[in-house]
Amino acid sequence: MSNVVVILGPKSPTSEITNRESQAAADRVGGIDLRFVDSDQPFDEVLEQCNGAVMILPKGRYPQLTELASKLGSLKLVQTSSAGTDWIDKAGLAELGVDVANNGGANAVAVAEHAIGLMFAVNRKLDVQIESVKTGTWMAGVQGDRTEFHTLVGKRIGIIGLGRIGSRVAKRLAGWECEIVYADVVDHPDEYVAATGARRVELDELLSTSDIVTLHVPLDRVTRHMISDRELALMKPTAILINTCRGPVVDENALIKALESREIFAAGLDVTEIEPIEADNPLPTMTNVIVTPHLATRALESELNGAQFTMENAGRIVRGEAPEWIVKPV
């Protein structure tokens, strides 16, 4: 079997750094002929340079990925460096006999920490406090009465999706004296759940009883707009919604209505339905919302883990072994 593995992406100073990290990881794994192909080239040149590849790791979206795979008889795996694979035509690739794998939780800790950071920041209006100092008004610019500022002690945190990220959110909240519940379509092993300290409940119970609802599910046809008018209406008027997975998991128009009408109290979002967020979207300027620019994964440790994990999967392919972290079409 070929040992050619391709990282496909545009050239930039940032890509040069990440490519060096991937090369170092490939050297540690051994037996990998790692190639870096500029995705901004004409398709025919990309195809020629990918000849013989058993794995392609696209850095960013490459619209012709399925077509490329169809012309590479050697290709076995499309590997992402992120947790999300929603932009990839998994069904089309499966028809070609090509699997798709995510990053195996390389950025799970960073996203879990970011989710908790949003919980804390929204609960204490941290963005308003920081902005008040920056604009020179000290505490005079801090909006909201004292009843809108809260600690996490005694709050019920509802985690939707107890996978790699959701489980780490639960474990990290153990010392915050919260009650942790979760809902998931996946039946996790008993010892896995026990290690998180979370208790399983039905989704509707989670939504109607949680003080904070945090989303940790992949985006697919089942989860698209899984949080919409009905689900938001179930939530407490004092509840906070946290989303660090994918924007379209939440029906944004329904969320905006719920926030404006105070059907729910607040939201902390690292993702939105359209990114970058549209200029006329009211979410960033709402006083009960904090939005960050889809950078929950932004940590050096995430990049180093991602390089190592993806090259370890490349090594499995090169050795003729089954890859890990396969994401099936849904």
ZILINLIN-V81565 format. One record per pair of residues at least 24 apart in sequence whose ideal C-beta (glycine too) atoms are under 10 Angstrom apart, sorted by the first residue. I is the first residue (numbers start at 1). J is the second residue. Records with the same first field share a line. If there is no record, write none. Layout:
I = J / J
This chain:
1 = 54 / 74 / 76 / 317 / 318 / 319 / 320
2 = 33 / 51 / 52 / 53 / 54 / 55 / 74 / 75 / 76 / 317 / 318
3 = 30 / 31 / 32 / 33 / 34 / 52 / 53 / 54 / 55 / 314 / 315 / 317 / 318 / 319
4 = 32 / 33 / 34 / 35 / 50 / 51 / 52 / 53 / 54 / 55 / 56 / 72 / 74 / 75 / 314 / 318
5 = 29 / 31 / 32 / 33 / 34 / 35 / 52 / 53 / 54 / 55 / 56 / 57 / 77 / 79 / 310 / 311 / 313 / 314 / 315 / 317 / 318
6 = 33 / 34 / 35 / 36 / 37 / 46 / 49 / 50 / 51 / 52 / 53 / 54 / 55 / 56 / 57 / 58 / 68 / 72 / 75 / 79 / 314
7 = 34 / 35 / 36 / 37 / 39 / 55 / 56 / 57 / 58 / 59 / 79 / 81 / 307 / 310 / 311 / 314
8 = 35 / 36 / 37 / 38 / 39 / 41 / 46 / 49 / 50 / 53 / 56 / 57 / 58 / 59 / 60 / 62 / 65 / 68 / 78
9 = 36 / 37 / 38 / 39 / 40 / 57 / 58 / 59 / 60 / 61 / 62 / 81
10 = 38 / 39 / 40 / 41 / 59 / 60 / 62
11 = 36 / 37 / 38 / 39 / 40 / 41
12 = 59 / 60
14 = 59 / 303
15 = 39 / 59 / 60
17 = 303
18 = 59 / 81 / 303 / 304 / 306 / 307
19 = 59 / 307
20 = 307
21 = 300 / 303 / 304 / 306 / 307 / 308 / 311
22 = 57 / 59 / 81 / 303 / 306 / 307 / 308 / 310 / 311 / 314
23 = 307 / 311
24 = 304 / 307 / 308 / 311
25 = 304 / 305 / 306 / 307 / 308 / 309 / 310 / 311 / 312 / 314 / 315
26 = 307 / 308 / 310 / 311 / 312 / 314 / 315 / 318
27 = 311
28 = 307 / 308 / 311 / 312 / 315
29 = 308 / 310 / 311 / 312 / 313 / 314 / 315 / 316 / 318 / 319
30 = 311 / 315 / 318 / 319
31 = 314 / 315 / 318 / 319
32 = 311 / 314 / 315 / 317 / 318 / 319
33 = 314 / 318
34 = 311 / 314
37 = 62
39 = 63 / 64 / 65 / 68
43 = 67 / 68 / 71
44 = 71
47 = 71 / 72
50 = 74 / 75
53 = 77 / 317
54 = 314 / 317 / 318 / 320
55 = 79 / 98 / 99 / 101 / 310 / 311 / 313 / 314 / 315 / 316 / 317 / 318 / 323
56 = 98
57 = 81 / 101 / 103 / 306 / 307 / 310 / 311 / 313 / 314
58 = 87 / 88
60 = 87
61 = 87 / 88
62 = 87 / 88
63 = 87 / 89
65 = 89 / 92 / 93 / 98 / 100
66 = 90 / 91 / 92 / 93 / 95 / 96 / 98
67 = 92
69 = 93 / 95 / 96 / 97 / 98
70 = 95 / 96 / 98
71 = 96
72 = 96 / 98
73 = 97
75 = 99 / 317
76 = 316 / 317 / 318 / 320 / 323
77 = 101 / 313 / 314 / 316 / 317 / 323 / 326
78 = 327
79 = 103 / 104 / 309 / 310 / 311 / 313 / 314 / 317 / 323 / 325
80 = 306 / 310 / 325 / 327
81 = 106 / 107 / 297 / 302 / 303 / 305 / 306 / 307 / 309 / 310
82 = 106 / 107 / 297 / 302 / 306
83 = 107 / 108 / 111 / 163 / 164 / 165 / 216 / 218 / 245 / 246 / 297 / 306 / 325 / 327
84 = 218 / 219 / 245 / 246 / 271 / 297 / 327
85 = 218 / 219 / 220 / 325 / 326 / 327 / 329
86 = 218 / 219 / 220 / 221 / 223 / 224 / 245 / 246 / 248 / 249 / 327 / 330
87 = 219
88 = 327 / 329
89 = 329
90 = 220 / 326 / 327 / 328 / 329 / 330
91 = 328 / 329 / 330
92 = 329
93 = 329
94 = 328 / 329
95 = 329
99 = 317 / 322 / 323 / 325 / 326 / 327 / 328
100 = 323 / 325 / 326 / 327 / 328 / 329
101 = 309 / 310 / 313 / 316 / 317 / 323 / 324 / 325 / 326 / 327
102 = 164 / 218 / 309 / 310 / 313 / 324 / 325 / 326 / 327
103 = 164 / 297 / 302 / 305 / 306 / 307 / 309 / 310 / 313 / 325
104 = 164 / 305 / 306 / 308 / 309 / 310 / 312 / 313 / 323 / 324 / 325
105 = 163 / 164 / 165 / 167 / 168 / 305 / 306 / 309 / 325
106 = 164 / 297 / 301 / 302 / 303 / 304 / 305 / 306 / 307 / 308 / 309 / 310 / 325
107 = 164 / 165 / 296 / 297 / 298 / 299 / 301 / 302 / 303 / 305 / 306 / 309
108 = 163 / 164 / 165 / 166 / 167 / 168 / 169 / 216 / 297 / 302 / 305
109 = 164 / 165 / 168 / 172 / 297 / 299 / 301 / 302 / 305
110 = 165 / 168 / 244 / 295 / 296 / 297 / 298 / 299 / 300 / 301 / 302 / 303 / 305
111 = 164 / 165 / 166 / 168 / 169 / 216 / 244 / 245 / 270 / 296 / 297 / 298 / 299 / 302
112 = 164 / 165 / 166 / 167 / 168 / 169 / 170 / 171 / 172 / 173 / 214 / 216 / 244 / 296
113 = 168 / 169 / 172 / 244 / 296 / 299
114 = 165 / 169 / 242 / 244 / 268 / 270 / 292 / 295 / 296 / 297 / 298 / 299
115 = 157 / 159 / 165 / 166 / 168 / 169 / 172 / 173 / 212 / 214 / 215 / 216 / 242 / 243 / 244 / 245 / 268 / 270 / 296
116 = 152 / 157 / 168 / 169 / 172 / 173 / 176 / 212 / 214 / 242 / 244 / 268
117 = 242 / 244 / 268 / 270 / 290 / 292 / 296
118 = 212 / 214 / 240 / 241 / 242 / 243 / 244 / 266 / 267 / 268 / 269 / 270 / 290 / 291 / 292 / 296
119 = 152 / 155 / 157 / 169 / 173 / 176 / 178 / 211 / 212 / 214 / 240 / 242 / 268
120 = 150 / 151 / 152 / 176 / 268
121 = 268 / 290 / 292
122 = 150 / 212 / 240 / 241 / 242 / 265 / 266 / 267 / 268 / 269 / 288 / 289 / 290
123 = 148 / 149 / 150 / 151 / 152 / 155 / 211 / 212 / 240 / 265 / 266 / 268
124 = 148 / 149 / 150 / 151 / 152
125 = 149 / 150 / 266 / 287 / 288 / 290
126 = 290
127 = 268 / 287 / 289 / 290 / 291 / 292
128 = 287 / 288 / 290
143 = 287 / 288
144 = 287 / 288
147 = 238
148 = 238 / 265 / 266 / 287 / 288
150 = 211 / 212 / 238 / 240 / 265
151 = 176 / 177 / 178
152 = 176 / 177 / 178 / 211 / 212
153 = 177 / 178
154 = 178 / 179 / 211
155 = 179 / 180 / 210 / 211 / 212 / 238 / 239 / 240
156 = 180 / 181 / 201 / 206 / 209 / 210 / 211 / 212 / 213 / 236 / 239
157 = 181 / 182 / 198 / 206 / 210 / 211 / 212 / 213 / 214 / 240 / 242
158 = 182 / 183 / 198 / 201 / 203 / 205 / 206 / 207 / 208 / 209 / 210 / 211 / 212 / 213 / 214 / 215 / 235 / 239 / 241 / 242
159 = 183 / 184 / 196 / 198 / 206 / 210 / 212 / 213 / 214 / 215 / 216 / 242
160 = 184 / 185 / 203 / 206 / 207 / 210 / 213 / 214 / 215 / 216 / 217 / 223 / 226 / 227 / 231 / 242 / 243 / 245 / 249
161 = 185 / 186 / 214 / 215 / 216 / 217 / 218 / 223 / 245 / 249
162 = 186 / 188 / 192 / 193 / 196 / 198 / 200 / 216 / 217
163 = 188 / 216 / 217 / 218 / 245
164 = 216 / 325
165 = 214 / 215 / 216 / 217 / 244 / 245 / 296
166 = 196 / 198 / 214 / 215 / 216 / 217 / 245
167 = 192 / 193 / 195 / 196 / 197 / 198 / 216
168 = 196 / 216
169 = 196 / 198 / 214 / 216 / 242 / 244
170 = 195 / 196 / 197 / 198 / 199 / 214 / 216
171 = 195 / 196 / 197 / 198
172 = 196
173 = 197 / 198 / 212 / 214
174 = 198
178 = 211 / 212
179 = 209 / 210 / 211
180 = 210
181 = 205 / 206 / 209 / 210
182 = 206 / 214 / 216
183 = 207 / 210 / 213 / 217
184 = 216 / 217
185 = 217 / 222 / 223
186 = 217
203 = 231 / 234
204 = 230 / 231 / 234
205 = 234
206 = 231 / 234 / 235
207 = 231 / 232 / 233 / 234 / 235 / 236 / 239 / 241
208 = 233 / 234 / 235 / 236 / 239
209 = 234 / 235 / 236 / 239
210 = 234 / 235 / 236 / 239 / 240 / 241
211 = 235 / 236 / 238 / 239 / 240 / 265
212 = 236 / 238 / 239 / 240 / 241 / 242 / 265 / 266 / 268
213 = 239 / 240 / 241 / 242 / 243 / 264 / 267
214 = 240 / 241 / 242 / 243 / 244 / 245 / 268
215 = 241 / 242 / 243 / 244 / 245 / 246 / 249 / 250 / 269 / 271
216 = 242 / 243 / 244 / 245 / 249
217 = 243 / 245 / 246 / 249
218 = 245 / 246 / 249 / 327 / 330
219 = 245 / 246 / 247 / 248 / 249 / 271 / 330
220 = 246 / 249 / 327 / 328 / 329 / 330
221 = 329 / 330
222 = 330
223 = 248 / 249 / 250 / 330
224 = 248 / 249 / 250 / 251 / 273
225 = 249 / 250 / 251 / 252 / 253 / 254 / 273
226 = 250 / 251
227 = 251 / 252 / 254 / 255 / 258
228 = 252 / 253 / 254 / 255 / 258
229 = 253 / 254 / 255 / 257 / 258 / 263
230 = 254
231 = 255 / 258
232 = 257 / 258 / 259 / 261 / 263 / 264
233 = 258 / 263 / 264
234 = 264
235 = 263 / 264 / 265
236 = 263 / 264 / 265
237 = 261 / 262 / 263 / 264 / 265
238 = 262 / 264 / 265 / 266
239 = 263 / 264 / 265 / 266 / 267
240 = 264 / 265 / 266 / 267 / 268 / 288 / 289 / 290
241 = 265 / 266 / 267 / 268 / 269 / 289
242 = 266 / 267 / 268 / 269 / 270 / 290
243 = 267 / 268 / 269 / 270 / 271 / 272 / 291 / 296
244 = 268 / 269 / 270 / 271 / 292 / 294 / 296 / 297
245 = 270 / 271 / 296
246 = 270 / 271 / 272 / 273 / 275 / 294
247 = 271 / 272 / 273 / 274 / 275 / 277 / 294
248 = 272 / 273 / 274
249 = 273
252 = 277 / 281 / 283
255 = 283 / 289
256 = 281 / 282 / 283 / 286 / 289
259 = 283 / 286 / 287 / 288 / 289
260 = 286 / 288
262 = 288
264 = 288
266 = 290
267 = 291
268 = 292
269 = 294
270 = 294 / 295 / 296 / 297 / 298
271 = 296
